[in-house]
Amino acid sequence: MNFAGQPLQDGSLPRIGTGKDALSLLDLSDFVARHWRFIGLVTVFVMALALAYLAAAPSRYTAQTDMIIDTKRVTWTQSEFATENRMVEDASVESEIETTKSEKVALQVIRKLRLTEDPEFIGSGTGLRNRLYQLLDLDAPISPQLTPSELEARALSRVKDNLKVMRLGRSYIEQISFTSLVPEKAAVIANAFADAYIEDQIQAKFEATRRASEWLQQRIGELRQQASDAYRAVQDFKSSNSIIVSGDGKLASDLELDQLGISLAKARAETSQARAKLERITRVLELRQEKGSNEIPDPVVTDALSNPVITRLRQQYLDNQSKEAEWSSRYGAEHQAARNLRSEMANVRQAIWDEVSRIAESYRSEVQIAKTQEDSIDKRMIEVFQSSTGTRQAQVHLRELETAATTYRGIYETFLTRFTQSVQQQSFPSTEARVVTLASPPSVRSSPKTNLTLALAAISGLTLGILGAFARDRMSRRIHTRAQLETILGTSCLAIIPSFANPALTSQTSTSSSRLSRAVKQLLRKRDHVPGQPRERSQANSAAFEKINDVAPFSATAEALRHIKVAIDLSPGGGRVIGIVSARPGEGKTTICASFAAFLARSGARTLLIDGDLRNPSLSRTLGYKNKRGLLELVADQLQLSDLVVTDPVYKFDFLPSATEMKPINSADVLTSPSVKRMLKSAAGNYDYIIVDLPPILPVVDVKAAAHLFDAFVLVVEWGATMSDEVRSAVGVSRSLSERLLGAVLNKTDEDVMRRLEGYSYRSHHYYYYGAPKHENEQTKN
């Protein structure tokens, strides 16, 4: 059930023409409105920490030196000395960067600049800890006496911490950055690292060249002797085995075999070609014999096509065939001339076949000749191969000796060249590394960076604040918004009643309703002096009850009570017996119950108010009827409702109290007794509304036992105090209760906090009437 101005399940109002994005922005706006104080506090705290850091941290300055590293350094083991064309891999560049940061280079800088005597590198210096001592006006602790090695180790650690070497993009330039408390010192140390790296590379190249030269000189003598011995062995082997080698290095037998191989291949090709011709023409002749055909043969053989005899005979045959067809059609097939032509055509066919047979005989002769030539060449090759077997075996060993001699000669020449180059390198020690840009003293400090620190602090503070606010939203189990309550119950939040304990919230009347408020207070004072009416009332509940009833007729509180009434009137069952319940004691259930009954009575409805909380009849004490007979007497003495009901002279509703002196143990049995059932059934026919103040659900079992007697329920939930688990447990106690629950009333709300928590949803819901018309105000004054 969703009344006009009531929120949806997600805690926001339905808006025409808005989509999912608008609702998401609305949720974000509500979230910020709820938690902006917390987010701002966290942000300010983080900013304060950042300012404290900026105040305490010492100023540091970073100087930078750009240097092209030695990417073309060559060692004697490389195959070529042309370093200009050699490609450099990224791994080589990274290796040189690590060399620049190495301990060896750092120690050279430390010893050259005597950094072991600088307090910044060996003592406490002016670091953050010392700065804190200065801010707190305390003396820094005295460092113990250190040995030279310990001083050097400490200085090395500080230098490495302040040194940064990086590659500029994909270039061969490395940037050496050093950070110090003094700008001039940072520039000097950065330049010293570049100089130390260059000196280290020159010294490394000199040492490598010297060691290579010594080893090469010894190795060259050994290689010279090995090359000479290998060449001598080749010549001796040729002489002893009578091996004749041509100008291109081949044996005489090998050359003859090559020529015979070419001739044999040619002879075999000719034999294959002649055999193919013979097989084809033989197949043609065999087909003629098998079929017994005297037809002119097809030109299936190349020689048959180029043979002039066959060509002439075929032409003659075709001419006769043409004449025979003409004469047969003109004179008849049996004419003598036609028969003569057919006879002549048969002779021509036979002549053609005889010529084809002659060509076949010539093919057979060609095959025999080619085969004989092939056999003779093959036989010669076998003879030459057998005669050169021994020579070929000797040649294998000769090739091994020649390969060894060539290898030794090449190695000797290479080492001789390397030795000459290494001697030249040793004479001119240099390196490709050079400084591109010298470091100069920086004018702006590198750390701490004020703008960046404050920006990061602001971003971090906002992030932590938002995360903390989100965690507060997710971890809070207390009910603070209508959306939470509606999500738990699956039904509407019927009304929001403010807390009247706060004096700032009690003044909700308008100027036009002030006299009505004073009139109601005068009636209350008169009621206290009505003869026979008790004066003892519960001060806390009575005060809240009177404040709720003292509000203006068109105030938000009065409008909230109207929402409850409309929900009851529009309930599907149309019930009149309404149970007012709460999950636990102290949620304001009794006050809401009495205020709602008074509201219904003022609207002209016949209203019966029943105090059904037999364990704690606070409603009877609130209204001042604690000594009256009531519900217990109805069950125990079998009395009628008319004998016990009390008509309140001020609020105009009928009230059935409960005894405050006796607290029955079996209160559930009293509520479910036949007398109570008959009473409720009878009252339903005489009253428009029957409002029953029931005990809290969780502490006692009364509501669960008597839930079937009621047509509808209204659940009162205390804002900011009741847990969501308590509400779920209360609603799940009875199926009748959960099915007949019309909605909930969020009681004792703090409107300022509620406005922050619900944002737009609360403002849309918390509409105020513009005010009563002028004539209604005048009637109120009268």
C-alpha positions in Angstrom: 0.0 0.0 0.0 1.5 3.3 -1.1 -0.3 6.5 -0.3 0.3 9.9 -2.0 3.6 11.3 -0.8 4.7 7.9 0.5 8.2 6.5 -0.5 8.8 3.5 -2.7 10.6 0.4 -1.5 14.0 1.9 -2.2 13.3 4.9 0.0 12.7 7.3 -2.9 9.5 8.9 -4.4 8.3 7.9 -7.8 9.3 10.5 -10.3 7.7 11.0 -13.7 10.1 11.1 -16.6 13.2 9.9 -14.7 15.1 6.8 -15.5 17.7 4.6 -13.8 20.4 7.2 -14.1 18.3 9.8 -12.4 17.6 7.5 -9.5 21.3 6.6 -9.2 22.2 10.3 -9.0 19.4 10.8 -6.4 20.8 7.9 -4.3 24.2 9.5 -4.5 22.9 12.8 -3.5 21.1 11.3 -0.5 24.2 9.4 0.5 26.2 12.6 0.5 23.5 14.5 2.4 23.5 11.8 5.1 27.2 11.6 5.6 28.8 14.9 4.5 29.7 15.8 8.1 31.5 12.5 8.6 33.2 12.6 5.2 34.3 16.2 5.9 35.6 15.3 9.3 37.7 12.5 7.9 39.0 14.7 5.1 39.9 17.5 7.5 41.7 15.0 9.7 43.7 13.6 6.8 44.5 17.1 5.6 45.7 17.9 9.1 48.0 14.9 9.1 49.3 16.1 5.7 50.0 19.6 7.0 51.8 18.1 10.0 53.9 16.0 7.7 54.7 19.1 5.5 55.7 21.0 8.7 57.9 18.2 10.1 59.5 16.8 6.9 62.8 18.3 5.9 63.2 19.9 2.5 65.1 17.7 0.0 66.5 18.7 -3.4 67.1 16.4 -6.4 69.8 17.0 -9.0 69.9 15.1 -12.3 72.7 14.2 -14.7 72.1 12.8 -18.2 74.7 10.4 -19.6 75.0 8.2 -22.7 76.0 4.8 -21.5 78.7 2.6 -23.0 76.4 0.5 -25.3 79.1 -0.4 -27.9 81.8 -1.9 -25.7 83.5 -4.8 -27.4 85.5 -7.7 -26.0 88.2 -9.8 -27.8 85.8 -12.8 -28.0 83.6 -11.1 -30.6 83.9 -12.2 -34.2 84.2 -8.7 -35.6 85.6 -5.4 -34.4 83.1 -3.2 -36.2 81.1 -1.9 -33.3 79.4 0.8 -35.2 76.8 -1.6 -36.7 76.2 -3.8 -33.7 72.7 -3.8 -32.3 72.1 -3.2 -28.6 69.5 -5.1 -26.7 67.4 -3.7 -23.8 69.1 -6.2 -21.4 72.5 -4.5 -22.1 71.1 -1.1 -21.3 69.5 -2.3 -18.1 72.8 -4.0 -17.2 74.7 -0.7 -17.5 72.1 1.0 -15.4 72.6 -1.6 -12.6 76.3 -1.1 -13.0 75.9 2.6 -12.4 74.0 1.8 -9.1 76.5 -0.8 -8.1 78.3 -0.8 -4.8 81.7 -0.5 -6.5 80.8 2.8 -8.2 79.0 4.1 -5.1 82.1 3.4 -3.0 84.3 5.3 -5.4 82.0 8.4 -5.0 82.0 8.0 -1.2 85.8 7.9 -1.1 86.3 10.6 -3.6 83.9 13.1 -1.9 84.8 11.9 1.6 81.1 11.3 2.5 82.1 9.3 5.5 82.8 12.7 7.2 79.4 14.2 6.2 76.8 14.0 9.0 74.0 13.7 6.5 75.3 10.3 5.5 76.7 8.9 8.7 74.8 10.7 11.5 71.2 11.4 12.3 71.5 14.5 10.1 68.4 16.7 9.6 66.0 13.9 8.9 62.4 13.6 9.9 63.2 12.2 13.3 65.6 15.1 14.0 63.1 17.6 12.7 60.6 16.2 15.2 63.1 16.6 18.0 63.6 20.2 16.9 59.9 20.9 16.9 59.5 19.4 20.3 62.5 21.2 21.6 64.3 17.9 22.6 67.9 16.9 22.2 68.7 14.3 19.6 70.2 11.0 20.9 74.0 10.8 20.6 75.2 8.1 18.1 77.8 5.7 19.4 81.4 5.8 18.0 81.6 3.8 14.7 84.6 2.1 13.0 85.7 3.3 9.5 84.1 0.2 7.9 80.8 0.9 9.7 80.9 4.5 8.7 81.4 3.5 5.1 78.6 0.9 5.3 76.2 3.5 6.7 77.2 6.1 4.1 76.8 3.5 1.4 73.3 2.7 2.6 72.3 6.4 2.7 73.7 7.0 -0.8 71.8 4.1 -2.3 68.6 5.3 -0.7 69.0 8.7 -2.2 70.2 7.5 -5.7 67.9 6.8 -8.6 69.1 5.8 -12.1 66.6 5.3 -14.9 66.5 5.0 -18.6 64.9 7.9 -20.6 62.3 6.2 -22.8 63.9 3.7 -25.4 67.1 5.7 -25.8 70.6 5.0 -24.6 70.6 7.8 -22.2 70.4 7.1 -18.5 69.4 9.8 -16.0 71.2 9.8 -12.6 69.2 11.5 -9.9 70.5 12.2 -6.4 68.5 13.7 -3.5 70.1 15.6 -0.7 69.3 18.2 1.9 71.6 20.7 0.2 71.1 21.6 -3.5 74.8 22.0 -4.2 75.6 18.7 -2.6 73.0 16.9 -4.7 74.5 18.3 -7.9 78.1 17.4 -7.0 77.2 13.8 -6.0 75.1 13.3 -9.2 78.0 14.4 -11.4 80.4 12.3 -9.3 78.4 9.2 -10.1 78.6 9.9 -13.8 82.4 10.4 -13.6 82.8 7.3 -11.4 80.9 5.2 -13.9 83.1 6.4 -16.8 86.3 5.7 -14.9 85.0 2.3 -13.9 84.3 1.4 -17.6 87.7 2.6 -18.7 89.5 0.6 -16.1 87.4 -2.5 -16.8 88.2 -2.2 -20.6 91.9 -1.7 -19.9 92.0 -4.8 -17.6 90.1 -6.9 -20.1 92.4 -5.9 -22.9 95.5 -6.5 -20.9 94.4 -10.0 -19.9 93.3 -10.8 -23.4 96.7 -9.7 -24.9 98.6 -11.9 -22.6 96.5 -14.9 -23.3 96.5 -14.3 -27.1 100.3 -14.0 -27.3 100.6 -17.5 -25.8 97.8 -19.0 -27.8 99.1 -17.6 -31.2 102.4 -19.6 -30.9 100.5 -22.8 -30.3 98.2 -22.2 -33.3 101.1 -21.4 -35.6 102.7 -24.8 -34.9 99.4 -26.6 -35.3 98.6 -25.0 -38.7 102.1 -25.8 -40.0 101.9 -29.5 -39.0 98.4 -29.9 -40.5 99.5 -28.5 -43.9 102.6 -30.8 -44.0 100.4 -33.9 -43.3 98.2 -33.1 -46.3 101.1 -32.9 -48.7 102.7 -36.1 -47.4 99.4 -38.0 -47.8 98.9 -37.0 -51.4 102.4 -38.1 -52.3 102.1 -41.5 -50.6 98.7 -42.4 -52.3 99.4 -40.9 -55.8 96.3 -38.8 -55.6 95.9 -36.5 -58.7 93.6 -33.6 -58.1 92.3 -31.2 -60.7 92.3 -27.5 -60.5 88.9 -27.4 -58.8 90.0 -30.0 -56.2 88.4 -33.2 -57.8 90.1 -36.5 -58.6 90.5 -37.6 -62.3 88.4 -40.7 -61.7 85.7 -38.5 -60.2 85.6 -36.3 -63.3 85.3 -39.4 -65.6 82.5 -40.7 -63.5 80.7 -37.4 -63.7 80.8 -37.5 -67.5 79.7 -41.2 -67.7 76.8 -40.4 -65.4 75.6 -37.6 -67.7 75.9 -40.0 -70.8 74.1 -42.8 -69.0 71.2 -40.5 -68.0 70.9 -39.4 -71.6 71.0 -43.0 -73.0 68.4 -44.1 -70.5 66.1 -41.2 -71.6 66.5 -42.2 -75.3 65.8 -45.9 -74.5 62.7 -44.9 -72.5 61.4 -42.7 -75.4 62.0 -45.3 -78.1 60.3 -48.0 -75.9 57.3 -45.7 -75.4 56.9 -45.2 -79.1 57.1 -48.9 -79.8 54.6 -49.8 -77.1 52.1 -47.3 -78.4 52.3 -48.4 -82.1 52.3 -52.1 -81.0 49.1 -51.5 -79.0 47.4 -49.9 -82.1 48.3 -52.9 -84.2 47.0 -55.3 -81.6 43.7 -53.5 -81.3 43.2 -53.8 -85.1 43.8 -57.5 -84.9 41.4 -57.9 -81.9 38.6 -55.9 -83.5 39.3 -57.0 -87.1 38.7 -53.4 -88.3 39.7 -52.2 -91.7 39.1 -48.6 -90.9 41.7 -46.0 -91.5 44.0 -45.8 -88.4 43.9 -42.7 -86.1 47.0 -40.5 -86.1 48.2 -41.8 -82.6 51.9 -41.9 -83.5 54.0 -38.8 -84.2 55.9 -40.5 -87.1 52.6 -41.5 -88.6 51.5 -37.9 -88.7 54.7 -36.7 -90.3 55.1 -39.7 -92.7 54.4 -38.4 -96.3 53.2 -41.8 -97.6 50.6 -42.1 -94.9 49.6 -38.5 -95.4 49.1 -38.9 -99.1 47.2 -42.2 -98.7 44.9 -40.7 -96.1 44.2 -37.8 -98.4 43.4 -40.2 -101.3 41.2 -42.2 -99.0 39.2 -39.2 -97.9 38.8 -38.1 -101.6 37.5 -41.5 -102.6 35.2 -41.6 -99.6 33.7 -38.3 -100.7 33.2 -39.5 -104.3 31.7 -42.8 -103.1 29.1 -41.0 -101.0 28.2 -38.7 -103.9 27.9 -41.4 -106.5 26.0 -43.7 -104.1 23.4 -41.0 -103.5 23.2 -40.2 -107.2 23.4 -43.7 -108.9 22.8 -46.1 -106.0 25.1 -48.0 -103.7 25.3 -51.0 -106.1 26.5 -49.0 -109.1 29.7 -50.3 -110.6 31.6 -47.0 -110.1 30.6 -46.9 -106.4 31.8 -50.4 -105.9 35.1 -49.7 -107.7 35.6 -46.7 -105.4 35.0 -48.9 -102.3 37.5 -51.5 -103.5 40.0 -48.7 -104.1 39.4 -47.4 -100.6 40.0 -50.8 -99.1 43.4 -51.0 -100.9 44.3 -47.6 -99.6 43.4 -48.6 -96.0 45.6 -51.7 -96.4 48.5 -49.6 -97.7 48.2 -47.3 -94.7 48.3 -50.2 -92.2 51.3 -51.7 -94.1 53.1 -48.3 -93.7 52.2 -48.3 -90.0 53.7 -51.8 -89.6 56.9 -50.6 -91.3 57.1 -47.7 -88.8 56.7 -50.2 -85.9 59.6 -52.3 -87.2 61.8 -49.1 -87.2 60.8 -48.4 -83.6 61.9 -51.9 -82.6 65.3 -51.3 -84.2 65.7 -47.9 -82.3 64.9 -49.6 -79.0 67.6 -52.2 -79.5 70.2 -49.6 -80.4 69.4 -47.4 -77.4 69.5 -50.4 -75.0 72.9 -51.5 -76.3 74.3 -48.0 -75.9 73.0 -47.8 -72.3 74.5 -51.1 -71.3 77.9 -50.2 -72.6 77.9 -46.9 -70.6 76.7 -48.7 -67.5 79.4 -51.3 -67.9 82.1 -48.6 -68.2 80.9 -46.8 -65.1 81.1 -50.0 -63.1 84.7 -50.5 -64.3 85.7 -46.9 -63.4 84.0 -47.0 -60.0 85.7 -50.3 -59.1 89.0 -49.0 -60.1 88.6 -45.8 -58.1 87.3 -47.3 -54.8 90.7 -47.3 -53.2 91.3 -43.7 -54.3 88.0 -42.5 -52.9 88.8 -44.1 -49.5 92.1 -42.3 -49.4 90.4 -39.1 -50.5 88.1 -39.2 -47.4 91.1 -39.1 -45.1 92.7 -36.5 -47.3 89.6 -34.3 -46.9 89.9 -34.6 -43.1 93.5 -33.5 -43.2 92.7 -30.6 -45.4 89.8 -29.5 -43.2 92.0 -29.6 -40.1 94.7 -27.6 -41.9 92.2 -25.0 -43.0 90.7 -24.7 -39.6 94.1 -24.2 -37.9 95.1 -21.7 -40.4 91.8 -19.7 -39.9 92.1 -19.7 -36.2 95.7 -18.6 -36.3 94.9 -15.7 -38.6 91.9 -14.6 -36.4 93.9 -14.7 -33.2 96.7 -12.8 -34.9 94.3 -10.1 -35.9 92.8 -9.9 -32.4 96.2 -9.6 -30.9 97.0 -6.7 -33.1 93.7 -5.0 -32.2 94.0 -5.6 -28.5 97.5 -4.0 -28.5 96.0 -0.9 -30.2 93.1 -0.8 -27.7 95.5 -1.0 -24.8 97.4 1.9 -26.2 94.2 4.1 -26.5 91.9 3.2 -23.6 88.5 5.0 -24.1 84.8 4.4 -23.6 81.7 5.4 -25.4 80.0 6.7 -22.2 79.9 10.5 -21.9 78.0 13.1 -20.0 75.3 14.8 -22.0 73.9 17.2 -19.3 75.8 18.1 -16.1 73.7 18.4 -12.9 73.2 21.9 -11.6 72.0 22.8 -8.1 68.1 22.7 -8.1 66.2 25.8 -7.1 63.0 24.0 -6.2 62.7 21.2 -3.6 61.7 17.8 -4.8 60.1 16.7 -1.5 57.9 17.1 0.2 55.7 18.4 -2.6 53.1 20.6 -1.0 50.5 20.7 -3.8 50.8 16.9 -4.5 50.7 16.1 -0.8 47.7 18.2 -0.1 45.9 16.9 -3.2 46.7 13.2 -2.3 45.6 14.0 1.3 42.3 15.5 0.0 41.7 12.5 -2.3 42.6 10.0 0.4 40.5 11.8 3.0 37.5 11.8 0.7 38.0 8.2 -0.2 38.4 7.1 3.4 35.4 9.2 4.4 33.3 7.7 1.7 34.4 4.2 2.5 33.8 4.8 6.2 30.4 6.3 5.5 29.5 3.3 3.3 30.7 0.9 6.0 28.5 2.8 8.6 25.6 2.4 6.3 26.2 -1.3 5.8 27.2 -2.2 9.3 24.4 -0.3 11.1 21.6 -2.7 12.2 19.5 0.0 13.8 16.6 1.3 11.7 17.0 4.9 10.7 15.1 5.3 7.4 11.7 4.3 6.0 13.5 2.5 3.2 15.2 0.1 5.7 11.9 -0.5 7.5 10.0 -1.1 4.2 12.6 -3.5 2.9 12.5 -5.6 6.1 8.7 -5.7 6.4 7.9 -5.8 2.7 5.1 -3.2 3.3 4.7 0.5 3.7 5.9 2.8 6.5 2.5 4.4 7.3 3.7 7.3 9.4 6.7 9.0 10.9 6.2 10.5 14.4 8.9 12.9 15.7 10.5 12.6 19.1 8.8 15.0 21.6 11.6 14.5 24.1 13.6 17.2 22.4 12.2 20.7 23.3 13.2 22.0 19.8 10.7 19.5 18.3 7.7 20.2 20.5 7.0 23.6 18.9 5.3 22.4 15.7 2.1 24.5 15.9 1.4 27.4 13.6 0.2 30.8 14.7 -3.3 30.0 13.5 -3.5 27.0 15.8 -2.0 28.4 19.0 -5.4 29.1 20.5 -6.6 25.6 19.7 -3.6 24.3 21.6 -4.4 26.4 24.6 -8.0 25.3 24.5 -6.9 21.6 24.5 -4.6 22.2 27.5 -7.5 23.9 29.4 -9.7 20.8 28.7 -6.9 18.6 30.0 -6.7 20.7 33.2 -10.5 20.5 33.6 -10.3 16.7 33.1 -7.9 16.5 36.0 -10.6 18.0 38.2 -13.6 16.0 37.0 -15.2 14.5 40.1 -14.4 10.8 40.4 -11.5 10.9 38.0 -8.1 9.8 39.4 -5.3 12.3 39.3 -2.4 9.8 39.2 -1.1 9.4 35.6 2.1 8.1 34.1 4.1 11.3 33.6 6.4 10.2 30.7 3.7 8.6 28.5 1.1 11.2 29.4 3.4 14.0 28.5 4.2 12.5 25.1 0.6 11.7 24.5 -0.5 15.3 25.3 2.2 16.7 23.0 1.1 14.5 20.1 -2.5 15.5 20.7 -1.5 19.1 21.1 -0.1 19.5 17.6 -1.8 21.6 15.0 -4.6 19.8 13.0 -2.7 20.4 9.7 0.8 19.5 11.0 3.0 16.7 9.8 2.2 14.6 12.9 -1.6 15.0 12.4 -1.1 14.0 8.7 0.9 10.9 9.8 -2.1 9.8 12.0 -4.4 10.3 9.0 -2.1 8.0 7.0 -2.7 5.3 9.6 -6.4 5.8 9.4 -6.5 5.7 5.6 -4.4 2.4 5.7 -7.0 0.8 8.0 -9.9 2.1 5.9 -8.4 0.7 2.7 -7.3 -2.6 4.1 -8.5 -5.6 2.0 -10.3 -7.3 4.9 -12.1 -4.1 6.0 -11.4 -5.1 9.6 -12.2 -3.0 12.6 -10.2 -4.7 15.3 -6.7 -3.3 15.1 -3.8 -4.4 17.2 -1.0 -1.9 17.9 2.2 -3.9 18.5 5.9 -3.4 18.9 8.9 -5.7 18.8 10.2 -4.8 22.2 9.1 -2.6 25.2 9.7 1.2 25.3 9.1 1.9 21.6 6.2 4.3 22.2 3.5 1.8 21.2 1.1 2.9 24.1 1.5 6.6 23.2 0.8 6.0 19.5 -2.2 3.8 20.4 -3.8 6.5 22.7 -3.0 9.3 20.3 -4.5 7.4 17.3 -7.6 6.6 19.3 -8.0 10.3 20.3 -7.5 11.3 16.6 -10.2 8.8 15.5 -12.6 10.1 18.1 -12.0 13.7 17.2 -12.8 12.8 13.6 -16.3 11.6 14.7 -15.7 7.8 14.6 -17.0 5.6 17.3 -13.8 4.4 18.8 -13.1 1.7 21.5 -9.6 1.7 23.0 -8.6 -1.5 24.9 -5.5 -1.9 27.1 -4.5 -5.4 26.1 -1.1 -5.3 27.8 -1.9 -7.3 30.9 1.7 -7.7 32.0 2.3 -3.9 31.9 -0.9 -1.9 31.5 0.8 1.4 30.8 -2.1 2.7 28.7 -4.4 2.6 31.8 -1.8 4.4 33.8 -1.3 7.0 31.0 -5.0 7.8 30.9 -5.4 7.7 34.7 -7.6 4.6 34.9 -5.2 2.2 36.7 -7.7 1.4 39.5 -10.7 0.8 37.2 -12.1 -2.6 36.5 -11.3 -3.8 33.0 -10.2 -6.7 30.9 -9.4 -9.1 33.7 -12.8 -8.6 35.3 -14.4 -9.2 31.9 -12.9 -12.7 31.8 -12.8 -13.6 35.5 -16.3 -12.3 36.5 -17.9 -12.8 33.1 -19.0 -9.2 33.0 -20.3 -7.4 30.0 -18.3 -4.7 28.0 -21.0 -2.1 28.8 -20.3 -2.7 32.6 -16.6 -2.0 32.3 -16.1 0.5 29.4 -15.2 4.1 30.4 -16.0 7.0 28.1 -13.2 9.6 28.3 -14.8 13.0 28.7 -12.0 14.9 26.9 -11.0 12.6 24.0 -14.5 11.2 23.5 -13.4 7.6 23.0 -14.5 4.5 25.0 -11.8 2.9 27.0 -11.5 -0.6 28.4 -8.7 -0.5 31.0 -6.7 -3.3 32.6 -5.9 -3.7 36.3 -2.5 -2.4 37.2 -2.3 -4.1 40.6 -2.6 -7.7 39.3 -0.3 -9.1 36.7 -1.6 -12.5 35.5 0.9 -15.2 34.7 -1.4 -16.6 32.0 -2.1 -13.4 30.2 -2.1 -15.2 26.8 -5.0 -17.4 28.1 -6.9 -14.3 29.1 -6.5 -12.7 25.6 -7.6 -15.9 23.9 -10.5 -16.7 26.3 -14.0 -17.0 24.9 -15.1 -13.9 26.8 -12.6 -11.8 25.0 -13.6 -13.3 21.7 -17.3 -12.6 22.3 -16.5 -9.1 23.5 -14.5 -8.2 20.4 -17.2 -9.7 18.1 -19.9 -7.7 19.9 -17.8 -4.5 19.9 -17.2 -4.8 16.2 -20.9 -4.3 15.6 -21.1 -1.2 17.8 -17.8 0.6 17.0 -16.2 1.9 13.9 -12.7 1.2 15.2 -11.4 -1.0 18.0 -7.9 -0.2 18.9 -6.1 -2.6 21.2 -2.8 -1.9 22.9 -1.0 -5.3 22.8 2.1 -6.3 24.7 5.5 -6.3 22.9 6.0 -9.3 20.7 9.4 -10.6 21.6 9.4 -10.6 25.4 6.0 -12.4 25.8 3.9 -14.9 23.8 0.6 -13.0 24.1 0.5 -11.5 20.5 1.4 -14.9 19.0 -1.4 -16.6 20.8 -4.1 -13.9 20.1 -3.1 -12.8 16.6 -6.0 -14.6 15.0 -8.5 -12.4 16.9 -7.4 -9.2 15.1 -8.3 -8.0 11.7 -5.1 -6.0 11.2 -2.0 -4.9 12.9 0.1 -1.8 13.0 3.8 -2.2 14.1 5.4 0.6 16.1 9.2 0.8 15.6 11.5 3.1 17.6 13.7 5.1 15.3 17.5 4.6 15.9 16.9 2.0 18.6 15.2 -1.0 17.3 17.4 -3.6 15.5 16.5 -4.9 12.1 16.8 -8.5 13.4 14.3 -7.7 16.1 11.8 -6.4 13.6 12.2 -9.6 11.4 11.9 -11.8 14.4 8.8 -10.0 15.6 7.0 -10.2 12.3 7.9 -13.8 11.9 6.4 -14.8 15.2 3.0 -15.4 13.8 1.7 -16.0 10.3 -1.5 -14.2 11.1 0.5 -11.2 12.2 2.7 -11.1 9.1 -0.3 -11.5 6.7 -2.5 -8.9 8.4 0.2 -6.3 9.0 -0.9 -3.1 7.4 2.4 -1.3 7.9 4.6 0.3 10.4 5.0 3.6 12.3 8.5 4.9 12.7 8.3 6.6 16.2 10.6 9.0 18.1 12.4 10.2 15.0 14.9 13.0 15.0 13.8 15.1 12.1 17.1 16.8 11.5 19.0 13.5 11.3 16.1 11.9 9.4 16.4 14.7 6.8 20.1 14.0 6.4 19.6 10.2 6.1 16.8 10.2 3.6 17.6 13.4 1.8 15.1 14.0 -1.1 12.9 11.1 0.0 12.3 12.7 3.4 11.8 16.2 2.1 9.3 14.9 -0.5 7.4 13.0 2.2 7.5 15.7 4.9 5.1 18.1 3.2 3.3 20.6 5.4 -0.2 21.9 4.7 -0.3 25.4 3.5 -2.7 26.1 6.4 -6.4 26.2 7.1 -8.7 28.7 5.3 -9.4 32.0 7.1 -12.9 31.0 8.1 -11.7 27.8 9.7 -9.2 29.7 11.7 -11.9 32.0 12.9 -14.0 29.0 13.9 -11.1 27.7 15.8 -10.7 31.0 17.7 -14.3 30.9 18.7 
